[in-house]
Amino acid sequence: MGISTGTPGQIYLDLKQASENLLGLSFSNPIPLTLGLLNLKWKVQTERGIFVVKQFSKERYESFGLKQVAFEQEFALREQLRQYEHGTPCPRLLTNNHNVIHVSENGERFVVIEFMSGDNLLPGTFTKSQMYSLGKVTAHMHNVFNDGTHGKETITKFVPPSIKQRLEKWKQISAQSIGNEKALHLISKQIAATEHFYSTG
């Protein structure tokens, strides 16, 4: 797959041209997004709303085997599109001839995703209603993913521990953390939360 060439600005222009050709979408007012490792991203205005264009860095995934990474990215993004179509609140991906990942003339792999605004919440700041909503959405995602579309594994890859096992584990960690008041405070909160779910489950 080679290595990305050009400056971020040149790569953006390459993706802009490809998006016009493949998706009939004209970009303007690009704003670089800096979170994430090596993948270049821009928030852009279009005649169909605000989108994010994301380039997949070849350098980032080179040591993992680019073909395998490309396969896994394709699977994940197709599932995201399927989740969107089944009502999961996630960004919509734009497709061309059923492709979710597009390739520019210079060989850059990229996606165009609907922009969704939101806030990053710090740990411990979620309200009860937000946690309840998160749980409902997570359950919905699992139900969609496990609807048989992807087949079924014959061997369970992960069996979550029981709540009793979780409590025992946290109490062991608590005993090992004596003297570390900050850790003990956090562990006690985790134990209290686990016991709450155990009593209401």
trRosetta pair geometry for C-beta under 8 A, 3 or more apart (Angstrom, degrees):
i j d omega theta_ij theta_ji phi_ij phi_ji
1 58 5.5 -164 114 -127 113 121
1 66 4.6 -125 14 144 135 158
1 67 7.9 179 -32 -61 115 64
1 70 7.6 163 -73 -52 148 135
1 107 7.0 163 -171 168 69 118
1 109 7.8 -30 -160 -19 131 119
2 5 8.0 -39 149 -24 119 100
2 58 6.4 -27 94 -169 53 170
2 107 6.0 42 52 119 130 153
3 58 5.4 -162 -123 91 40 131
3 59 6.2 53 -141 -67 93 85
3 62 7.6 -1 -94 -81 86 137
4 11 6.5 10 -173 -98 119 133
4 55 7.5 84 -113 154 141 132
4 57 6.4 -71 -15 -140 140 63
4 58 5.3 166 -29 23 83 106
4 59 6.6 -76 20 -16 103 98
4 108 6.4 57 -118 -102 97 98
5 10 8.0 -56 119 105 67 135
5 106 6.9 -123 55 -180 98 125
6 9 8.0 -117 158 70 100 59
6 10 3.4 -115 -179 91 122 132
6 11 5.3 155 93 -51 117 75
6 14 7.1 121 66 -20 164 132
6 106 7.2 -6 -2 177 137 164
7 10 4.8 97 49 7 72 100
7 11 7.1 -136 95 -3 38 87
8 11 5.6 -56 -145 38 33 111
8 12 6.2 39 154 -24 66 103
8 32 7.1 31 156 -108 144 130
8 40 5.5 175 -133 -127 97 138
9 12 5.6 -50 -149 31 31 114
9 13 6.7 30 154 -17 63 103
10 13 5.8 -52 -151 35 34 111
10 14 6.5 38 149 -21 64 104
11 14 5.5 -52 -152 34 35 116
11 15 6.4 31 152 -15 67 104
11 40 5.9 93 101 57 140 163
11 55 5.9 -8 159 -71 126 169
11 106 7.7 -120 -119 77 65 144
11 108 6.1 127 -154 -93 96 160
12 15 5.8 -58 -149 40 32 107
12 16 6.1 37 152 -25 67 106
12 30 6.0 79 -167 -170 140 173
12 40 7.3 -116 -66 146 81 135
12 42 6.0 65 -123 -28 116 151
12 53 7.7 112 -137 89 75 133
13 16 5.4 -48 -143 33 32 118
13 17 6.5 33 157 -18 64 103
14 17 6.1 -56 -152 35 28 108
14 18 6.4 24 152 -16 63 109
14 104 4.6 77 152 166 99 152
14 105 6.6 -129 -156 48 95 86
14 106 4.8 -45 -147 18 147 126
14 108 5.8 99 113 18 131 135
15 18 5.5 -55 -144 40 34 112
15 19 6.1 37 155 -23 67 106
15 53 5.4 136 143 161 136 137
15 55 6.1 -111 -68 -72 141 105
15 104 5.7 -86 -88 -73 51 137
15 108 6.3 -76 -71 95 90 137
15 110 5.1 25 -125 14 119 174
16 19 5.9 -56 -148 34 27 111
16 20 6.7 28 152 -19 61 104
16 27 4.7 -105 -127 40 97 129
16 30 7.9 -87 -76 -59 121 133
16 53 7.8 -159 -75 18 60 178
17 20 5.8 -54 -153 33 33 112
17 21 6.4 25 153 -13 66 109
17 104 7.2 86 72 -149 91 105
17 105 7.0 -32 100 4 125 118
18 21 5.7 -60 -148 42 33 108
18 22 5.7 6 165 0 71 117
18 102 6.1 149 147 139 122 123
18 103 7.4 -132 -152 108 145 30
18 104 3.9 -105 -49 -111 147 77
18 105 6.5 -158 -78 -11 99 74
18 108 7.7 -151 -7 66 157 99
18 110 7.3 118 84 47 141 126
19 22 6.3 -61 -124 50 25 94
19 23 5.0 -32 -167 38 66 117
19 25 4.9 -60 157 69 103 103
19 27 6.3 66 75 -31 144 111
19 53 6.6 -75 -62 -109 146 134
19 102 7.5 114 -87 93 63 162
19 112 6.0 103 -121 -67 119 142
20 23 7.4 -43 -79 57 10 74
20 24 7.0 37 -163 -123 44 21
20 25 6.5 -118 -89 65 44 48
20 26 5.9 47 -101 -89 100 62
20 27 7.9 -101 -54 3 91 83
22 96 4.4 -52 171 -82 97 172
22 102 5.3 139 108 -143 167 136
23 94 5.4 45 -133 144 136 136
23 96 5.7 -104 -77 -66 70 117
23 102 7.5 -72 -38 -76 108 159
23 112 6.3 -35 -49 34 171 155
25 46 5.1 -17 -171 -146 97 142
25 47 7.5 -157 -143 37 61 87
25 48 6.5 -71 -121 24 99 120
25 51 7.4 1 177 18 147 156
25 94 7.2 6 -36 178 150 170
25 112 6.8 128 63 -173 162 166
26 46 6.1 142 69 -139 54 79
26 47 6.1 50 45 -11 100 105
27 30 6.3 33 159 -67 120 98
27 42 7.8 58 -166 107 140 130
27 44 4.2 -37 -146 -175 101 144
27 45 7.2 112 -163 64 52 52
27 46 6.1 -38 -95 -82 47 89
27 53 7.0 -34 -97 -22 142 142
28 44 6.8 118 49 -171 33 88
28 45 4.8 -43 71 71 85 103
28 46 7.4 148 20 -85 79 41
29 44 6.7 141 76 -148 66 54
29 45 4.6 38 47 8 114 118
30 42 4.2 -15 -162 -176 104 136
30 43 7.2 139 -157 70 51 47
30 44 5.1 -16 -99 -94 71 90
31 42 6.3 139 63 -163 40 74
31 43 4.4 -18 59 57 102 99
31 44 7.6 -171 20 -71 70 44
32 40 7.6 -61 -139 -164 97 83
32 41 7.1 105 -162 83 57 59
32 42 5.6 -43 -96 -101 45 77
33 36 7.6 47 120 17 98 116
33 41 4.1 -44 59 99 110 111
33 42 6.5 -176 3 -97 86 21
33 43 5.9 94 -49 -27 109 90
33 52 6.8 -6 -4 -140 150 114
35 41 8.0 -30 59 47 68 141
36 39 5.1 -52 140 54 132 103
36 41 6.6 76 39 -6 143 130
37 57 7.8 -103 118 34 68 146
37 60 5.9 128 116 -125 97 126
38 57 3.8 -57 134 5 108 174
38 59 5.8 -131 -164 78 145 103
38 60 4.0 177 71 -64 143 112
39 54 5.9 16 161 -175 119 96
39 55 6.1 177 -165 82 70 61
39 56 5.9 -24 -118 -118 106 37
39 57 4.9 -121 -79 -11 51 98
39 60 6.5 -39 -47 -6 76 158
40 54 7.4 163 89 -153 50 48
40 55 4.3 10 56 44 94 117
40 57 7.1 113 -9 -67 75 93
41 52 5.9 1 -171 -178 106 105
41 53 7.0 167 -149 84 55 49
41 54 4.6 -7 -103 -105 92 78
41 55 7.3 -149 -68 22 49 70
42 52 7.0 166 82 -153 40 60
42 53 5.3 -5 56 53 91 94
43 50 6.6 5 -177 -178 94 106
43 51 7.7 170 -153 90 52 36
43 52 5.6 -32 -97 -98 60 77
43 115 6.0 70 -139 -105 97 138
44 50 7.2 164 83 -154 42 61
44 51 5.7 -21 62 67 91 81
44 52 7.4 142 15 -107 80 25
44 53 5.8 20 0 -5 130 107
45 50 6.1 -35 -104 -102 53 73
46 49 6.3 -1 64 59 92 41
46 50 7.3 158 22 -98 80 23
46 51 5.7 13 1 8 128 113
48 51 7.8 32 83 -37 94 117
49 114 7.1 7 106 -137 133 86
49 115 7.5 -158 141 35 98 97
50 114 7.9 78 88 -166 63 57
50 115 4.1 -53 118 39 99 138
51 94 7.3 -10 -134 -18 144 128
51 112 5.3 13 165 -178 139 92
51 113 6.3 146 -167 74 84 38
51 114 6.0 -59 -113 -106 75 31
51 115 5.6 -156 -113 -24 15 91
52 91 7.5 -22 31 -164 115 162
52 112 7.4 163 81 -155 45 48
52 113 4.8 -21 61 65 95 95
52 114 7.8 3 17 88 84 15
52 115 5.3 119 -31 -85 87 82
53 110 6.1 19 179 170 87 129
53 111 7.5 179 -150 89 49 44
53 112 5.3 -17 -102 -103 75 77
53 113 7.9 170 -84 21 28 71
54 110 6.0 167 86 -156 47 80
54 111 5.2 -6 57 55 99 86
54 112 7.9 177 19 -84 72 31
54 113 6.6 13 0 5 115 116
55 108 5.4 -34 -141 177 112 120
55 109 7.3 116 -159 79 61 51
55 110 4.7 -37 -98 -95 56 105
56 60 7.7 -114 178 50 65 122
56 61 7.2 -5 166 -1 102 134
56 73 6.7 27 -112 -146 151 168
56 101 7.5 -8 -9 -145 138 120
56 108 7.8 155 48 -179 67 72
56 109 4.5 -27 44 88 117 104
56 110 6.6 -162 0 -86 77 45
56 111 7.8 64 -38 -7 100 90
57 60 3.9 81 86 -3 116 108
57 61 6.9 142 90 0 73 85
58 61 6.7 -79 -154 50 32 89
58 62 6.1 57 152 -65 70 94
58 66 6.6 1 -147 -111 81 134
59 62 5.7 -29 -143 -14 30 120
61 64 5.1 -66 -166 44 70 114
61 65 7.9 -64 158 64 89 34
61 66 5.6 105 112 -105 108 68
61 69 4.2 143 -174 166 137 177
62 66 6.4 -8 -111 -57 45 102
64 68 6.8 -117 139 76 86 110
64 69 5.2 86 98 -61 119 118
65 68 4.3 38 104 21 116 113
65 69 6.4 156 87 -16 61 89
66 69 5.5 -57 -143 41 33 113
66 70 6.0 38 158 -25 68 105
67 70 5.7 -52 -147 33 29 112
67 71 6.6 31 153 -20 62 104
68 71 5.6 -52 -151 34 34 113
68 72 6.4 28 154 -15 66 107
69 72 5.8 -59 -148 40 32 107
69 73 6.1 32 155 -20 67 107
70 73 5.8 -53 -144 37 29 112
70 74 6.3 33 155 -22 63 106
70 101 7.5 -166 -159 102 86 169
70 109 7.0 -131 -120 -110 104 170
71 74 5.8 -56 -152 34 28 113
71 75 6.5 28 152 -19 64 106
72 75 5.6 -51 -148 35 34 112
72 76 6.3 32 155 -18 66 107
73 76 5.8 -56 -146 38 30 109
73 77 6.1 22 160 -13 66 111
73 101 6.6 71 119 -72 112 144
74 77 6.1 -61 -143 41 25 104
74 78 6.2 26 158 -19 63 109
74 100 6.8 139 -144 57 65 109
74 101 5.8 -85 -95 2 81 129
75 78 6.0 -59 -148 37 26 109
75 79 6.4 24 154 -17 63 108
76 79 5.8 -59 -153 37 30 111
76 80 6.5 34 149 -23 65 103
77 80 5.3 -43 -146 30 38 116
77 81 6.6 40 153 -18 65 99
77 93 6.0 81 -178 -74 101 167
77 100 4.4 174 126 126 120 142
77 101 6.4 117 57 -49 159 91
77 111 6.4 -143 -135 -100 147 148
78 81 5.7 -51 -151 35 34 111
78 82 6.4 35 148 -18 65 105
78 100 5.7 -159 -73 -4 64 147
79 82 5.4 -52 -145 38 36 113
79 83 6.2 42 152 -24 67 101
79 145 6.8 35 -162 -110 123 92
79 150 8.0 1 -96 -61 115 132
80 83 5.6 -50 -148 33 31 114
80 84 6.5 36 151 -21 63 102
80 90 5.8 -119 -162 128 89 142
80 91 7.6 2 166 68 123 72
80 93 6.4 86 98 -22 113 122
81 84 5.6 -50 -151 32 33 115
81 85 6.5 31 151 -17 64 106
81 92 7.3 66 -124 -151 72 58
81 93 5.0 -74 -79 40 102 113
81 95 7.2 55 -126 -53 154 120
81 100 5.9 -132 -31 -101 138 132
82 85 5.7 -55 -148 39 33 111
82 86 6.4 18 155 -8 66 111
82 144 6.9 162 128 162 97 119
82 149 7.1 173 -171 125 157 173
83 86 5.9 -68 -148 47 30 102
83 88 3.8 -36 167 40 95 142
83 90 5.6 32 105 30 120 137
83 141 6.2 10 -135 -126 127 83
83 144 5.6 121 -112 106 71 154
83 145 7.6 -4 -83 -61 103 83
84 88 6.2 -75 -76 63 33 85
84 90 5.4 -105 -76 71 85 90
84 91 7.3 -54 -91 100 131 26
84 92 5.1 138 -174 -96 157 69
84 93 7.5 179 5 9 152 75
86 144 4.7 144 95 -120 155 130
87 140 7.2 -86 96 175 101 137
88 137 6.8 102 -145 -164 79 90
88 140 6.0 170 -95 117 85 114
88 141 5.5 77 -119 -88 136 81
88 144 6.4 -91 -42 7 122 158
89 137 6.4 -57 31 -129 103 132
90 116 7.9 -125 -167 -8 30 158
91 113 4.6 53 134 174 137 104
91 114 4.5 -173 -162 64 86 83
91 115 7.3 19 -123 -84 125 10
91 116 5.2 -136 -79 -11 92 115
92 113 7.2 156 80 -158 41 60
92 114 4.2 50 47 -8 83 131
93 100 5.0 31 132 -149 146 100
93 111 5.9 -50 -141 -171 110 116
93 112 7.2 116 -160 76 63 55
93 113 5.6 -32 -100 -102 66 74
93 114 7.7 -105 -62 -2 26 83
94 111 7.8 147 47 -178 76 70
94 112 4.4 -21 38 84 121 108
94 113 7.5 -141 2 -79 81 27
94 114 7.8 126 -40 -45 86 75
95 98 5.9 1 172 -129 131 17
95 99 6.0 151 -160 66 80 42
95 100 5.6 -40 -100 -86 91 56
96 99 5.4 -26 67 53 72 100
96 102 6.1 56 29 -96 126 112
99 102 6.2 111 119 -82 121 62
100 111 6.4 3 154 -120 76 110
101 109 5.5 3 175 -171 114 102
101 110 7.3 143 -160 67 70 22
101 111 5.8 -55 -107 -72 60 89
102 109 7.3 150 78 -154 40 52
102 110 5.7 -34 66 68 89 75
102 111 7.0 138 15 -95 86 38
102 112 7.3 11 11 -7 133 95
103 107 6.4 -17 -172 -140 103 36
103 108 7.0 155 -154 74 55 39
103 109 5.7 -25 -97 -95 75 62
103 110 7.8 141 -96 20 28 73
104 107 6.7 -44 70 28 76 17
104 108 4.3 9 29 48 120 91
104 110 6.7 37 -31 10 103 119
121 125 5.2 -147 -177 79 96 112
121 126 6.0 89 139 -72 148 74
121 130 7.5 110 -66 164 174 156
122 125 4.8 70 64 -2 81 129
126 130 4.5 -135 -163 90 87 124
126 131 5.0 102 138 -57 129 88
126 134 7.4 -34 -151 -9 144 142
127 130 4.6 98 52 6 76 103
127 131 7.1 -141 94 -4 40 86
128 131 5.8 -56 -149 38 32 110
128 132 6.2 34 152 -21 66 106
129 132 5.5 -51 -146 36 33 114
129 133 6.3 35 153 -20 65 105
130 133 5.6 -53 -146 37 31 112
130 134 6.3 35 152 -21 64 105
131 134 5.6 -51 -146 35 31 114
131 135 6.4 34 153 -20 63 104
132 135 5.7 -54 -152 35 31 113
132 136 6.5 31 151 -19 64 105
133 136 5.7 -54 -149 34 33 111
133 137 6.4 28 155 -15 66 106
134 137 6.0 -57 -147 39 30 107
134 138 6.2 31 155 -21 65 109
135 138 5.7 -55 -145 36 29 112
135 139 6.4 30 156 -18 64 106
136 139 5.9 -56 -150 36 29 110
136 140 6.4 31 151 -20 64 106
137 140 5.5 -53 -149 35 34 115
137 141 6.4 38 151 -22 66 102
138 141 5.7 -51 -150 33 32 113
138 142 6.6 32 152 -17 64 104
139 142 5.7 -54 -150 36 33 111
139 143 6.3 35 152 -21 66 105
140 143 5.6 -54 -148 35 32 112
140 144 6.5 30 155 -17 66 104
141 144 5.9 -55 -149 37 30 108
141 145 6.2 26 156 -16 66 110
142 145 5.8 -58 -143 41 30 109
142 146 5.9 6 165 1 67 116
143 146 6.3 -69 -137 51 23 95
143 147 6.7 52 154 -62 59 91
144 147 5.9 -31 -158 -19 32 119
145 150 7.2 -15 -177 12 68 132
148 151 7.2 39 -168 -88 53 18
148 152 7.0 -31 -118 -45 65 98
153 156 7.0 127 101 -88 120 32
153 157 6.5 -26 143 -26 168 97
156 159 5.7 64 128 -62 135 89
161 165 3.8 -115 177 93 113 131
161 166 5.4 145 100 -56 116 76
161 169 7.2 62 113 -17 167 137
162 165 4.6 99 53 6 76 101
162 166 7.0 -134 98 -6 42 86
163 166 5.4 -50 -148 34 36 116
163 167 6.4 39 152 -21 66 101
163 194 6.3 164 -161 -178 90 93
163 197 6.6 -150 -122 100 135 99
163 198 4.4 166 148 -96 143 97
163 201 6.6 170 -33 24 156 158
164 167 5.8 -52 -151 33 31 111
164 168 6.5 31 152 -18 63 105
164 198 7.5 109 -64 -130 58 132
165 168 5.7 -52 -148 36 33 112
165 169 6.3 36 153 -21 65 106
166 169 5.7 -56 -151 35 31 113
166 170 6.4 26 155 -15 66 106
166 194 5.5 -150 116 -146 120 140
167 170 5.9 -56 -146 38 31 107
167 171 6.2 29 156 -18 65 108
167 191 6.6 83 -137 -141 76 82
167 194 5.5 178 -80 123 80 134
167 195 6.7 81 -107 -73 123 77
167 198 6.9 2 -50 -53 130 154
168 171 5.8 -58 -148 38 29 110
168 172 6.5 34 152 -22 64 104
169 172 5.7 -53 -153 32 31 113
169 173 6.5 29 151 -16 65 105
170 173 5.6 -52 -148 38 36 112
170 174 6.3 43 150 -25 66 103
170 187 6.0 162 -174 -166 94 92
170 190 5.5 -155 -135 108 139 114
170 191 5.0 179 123 -81 138 86
170 194 6.5 170 4 13 154 155
171 174 5.3 -46 -145 32 35 118
171 175 6.6 38 153 -21 63 100
171 191 6.8 86 -68 -110 73 130
172 175 5.8 -54 -153 33 32 111
172 176 6.5 25 151 -14 64 108
173 176 5.6 -60 -149 41 34 110
173 177 6.1 26 154 -20 67 115
173 187 5.9 -159 104 -125 107 134
174 177 5.8 -66 -144 39 29 108
174 178 7.9 63 153 -56 58 71
174 184 6.4 82 -146 -128 82 76
174 187 4.7 171 -88 135 87 145
174 188 7.2 91 -116 -66 127 67
174 191 7.0 0 -52 -46 140 138
175 178 6.6 -14 -169 -30 37 105
177 180 4.8 -79 -177 51 86 113
177 183 4.4 -122 -166 110 136 128
177 184 5.5 177 114 -68 116 75
177 187 6.2 150 47 -16 154 151
178 184 7.3 62 -103 -78 38 128
180 183 4.0 22 118 26 119 117
180 184 6.1 148 88 -21 67 87
181 184 5.6 -56 -142 39 32 112
181 185 6.3 37 157 -25 65 103
182 185 5.9 -53 -153 29 28 112
182 186 6.8 21 153 -11 62 106
183 186 5.9 -60 -152 40 34 107
183 187 6.0 32 153 -19 69 110
184 187 5.6 -54 -141 39 31 112
184 188 6.2 35 158 -24 65 104
185 188 5.9 -54 -150 32 27 110
185 189 6.8 27 151 -18 60 104
186 189 5.7 -54 -155 33 34 112
186 190 6.5 34 149 -19 66 105
187 190 5.5 -54 -151 36 36 113
187 191 6.3 37 151 -20 68 103
188 191 5.6 -49 -145 36 34 112
188 192 6.3 36 154 -20 65 105
189 192 5.7 -53 -146 36 31 111
189 193 6.4 31 154 -18 64 106
190 193 5.8 -54 -148 37 30 110
190 194 6.3 29 154 -18 64 108
191 194 5.7 -56 -147 39 30 111
191 195 6.2 30 155 -18 65 107
192 195 5.8 -55 -146 38 29 110
192 196 6.4 36 152 -25 62 104
193 196 5.6 -52 -152 30 31 116
193 197 6.7 24 155 -11 64 103
194 197 6.0 -58 -151 40 32 105
194 198 6.1 36 150 -24 66 109
195 198 5.3 -53 -144 36 34 117
195 199 6.2 30 158 -18 67 105
196 199 6.1 -60 -150 37 27 105
196 200 6.3 1 160 2 65 113
197 200 6.0 -67 -137 50 31 95
197 201 5.5 46 160 -46 69 109
198 201 5.8 -43 -134 16 23 118
